Structure formats: structure tokens, C-alpha cells
Amino acid sequence: MARGWESKSVESQMESSQSKSDAGSKKRLTPEAASVLRKRGSLLLARVHLQHQMEACPHPRYQTMLQNALADVERQLADLNQSEL
């Protein structure tokens, strides 16, 4: 009797695993979508980095350069968002 219960448990685990792998395959991104996600992540990290540098920057010329770089990153993010719509 215990042996039958174990086989049912294994069977249900296999079915569960199969349904999870089916659900995972539905969530796969196209190479273009994956590229956009990577680029967005990169730009968001760059924006945070630039903001931290601006907070710690005592030199006005360097701060101007950082502001220009931040504006460029913001523009790229906006372009990326527009292309998705």
C-alpha cells in the first residue's frame, strides 16, 4: 500500500514539473525583447550611478558633464519606451 502511494506521489511530482516547464516555455522572450530588457537594465544602472556621482561631485564643470550624461541616459530610456509602444 505504501508503495502505491509513493508511485502516485512521484507521478504527481512529474506532472507538476512538466506543467512548470510548459509555463516556463510560454514566458520565453524573443531575442529582440531580451535585448531591450538588457539595454533598459543597463541604462537604469547608469542613471543611478550618474546620480550618485552627481551627489558626491564638488566640481561644477564635472557636475555639468554628469548632468549632460544623465540627460543622454534619460533620452535613451525615453526612446526605448517609445519604441515599445
C-alpha positions in Angstrom: 0.0 0.0 0.0 2.8 2.4 0.8 4.5 1.6 -2.4 1.4 2.6 -4.4 1.2 5.9 -2.6 4.9 6.6 -3.4 4.3 6.0 -7.1 1.3 8.4 -7.1 3.5 11.0 -5.4 6.2 10.6 -7.9 3.7 10.7 -10.7 2.2 14.0 -9.4 5.7 15.5 -9.0 6.5 14.6 -12.6 3.2 16.2 -13.8 3.9 19.3 -11.7 7.4 19.5 -13.2 6.0 19.1 -16.7 3.4 21.8 -16.2 6.1 24.2 -14.8 8.3 23.6 -17.8 5.4 24.3 -20.1 4.6 27.5 -18.3 8.3 28.5 -18.5 8.4 27.9 -22.2 5.5 30.3 -22.7 7.4 33.1 -20.9 10.4 32.9 -23.2 11.3 36.2 -24.8 12.3 36.9 -28.3 15.9 37.9 -28.8 14.8 41.4 -29.6 12.8 41.7 -26.4 15.6 40.2 -24.3 18.0 42.8 -25.9 15.6 45.6 -25.0 15.4 44.4 -21.4 19.2 44.2 -21.1 19.5 47.7 -22.5 16.9 49.1 -20.2 18.6 47.5 -17.2 22.0 48.9 -18.3 20.5 52.4 -18.7 18.8 52.3 -15.3 22.0 51.2 -13.6 23.9 54.0 -15.5 21.3 56.5 -14.3 21.7 55.5 -10.7 25.5 55.6 -11.0 25.4 59.1 -12.5 23.0 60.4 -9.8 25.3 59.1 -7.1 28.3 60.7 -8.8 26.4 64.0 -9.0 25.6 64.0 -5.3 29.3 63.5 -4.4 30.8 65.8 -7.0 32.2 69.1 -5.7 33.4 70.5 -9.1 30.9 72.5 -11.2 32.4 71.5 -14.5 32.4 67.8 -13.7 28.8 68.2 -12.4 27.8 69.8 -15.7 29.3 66.9 -17.6 27.5 64.4 -15.4 24.2 66.3 -15.9 24.7 66.1 -19.7 25.4 62.3 -19.4 22.3 61.9 -17.2 20.2 63.8 -19.8 21.5 61.5 -22.5 20.7 58.4 -20.5 17.2 59.7 -19.8 16.7 60.4 -23.5 17.8 56.9 -24.4 15.3 55.5 -21.8 12.5 57.6 -23.3 13.4 56.4 -26.8 13.3 52.8 -25.6 9.9 53.3 -24.0 8.6 55.0 -27.2 9.8 52.1 -29.4 7.9 49.6 -27.3 4.6 51.4 -27.7 
